[in-house]
Amino acid sequence: MDLGKRIMVMGSSGSGKSTMARRLGERTGLPVVHMDTIWWKPGWVSTPADEVYERATAAADQPTWIFDGNYTKTRDYRLARADTVIYLDFNRYTCIYRAIKRWITHYGKTRPDMSEGCPEKIDLAFLKFIWDYPRRSRGKTLAWLAEIEPPKQVFHLKGNRAVKEFLKSITPSTPPAAV
């Protein structure tokens, strides 16, 4: 299956956006941009909104990418350039479980899809953020996805089986020849 040269991966925290983006990057050879590396500075300091917008849109202006993250202030900008949008739709229990598992797995370390100097952490506010995602954002996101017209492709993946089947359908790219 051809997904094009610019792919957006969206979903709740803990839905597997970063993992999906990384796996797609491995299969397609496209560079991966993680919104978390744009949003967070060392020490879990938020980047000012104007700088986030500038960095995210600059990344979206590149000829190829897989963009992992929701950030709604640049979502339409990225969509205008995207060929494909993938929405990972998992229930809140799965997302919370994955967030806790990620915290345990990366405890005290900065994971590869996060800004340097941001060791993995979890707190009640983050768990509540995940818990509230279906009520706060899911419906709005589904309505936004429903308005996307061809030739852009939209994939709404519900559950692990759908994700695995989707990834199997992606033809691995041939790595470029060494120069």
Secondary structure, 3 states (H helix, E strand, C coil): CCCCCEEEEEECCCCCHHHHHHHHHHHHCCCEEEHHHHHEECCCEECCHHHHHHHHHHHHCCCCEEEECCCHHHHHHHHHHCCEEEEEECCHHHHHHHHHHHHHHCECCCCCCCCCCCCECCCHHHHHHHHHHHHHHHHHHHHHHHCCCCCCEEEEEECHHHHHHHHHCCCCCCCCCCC
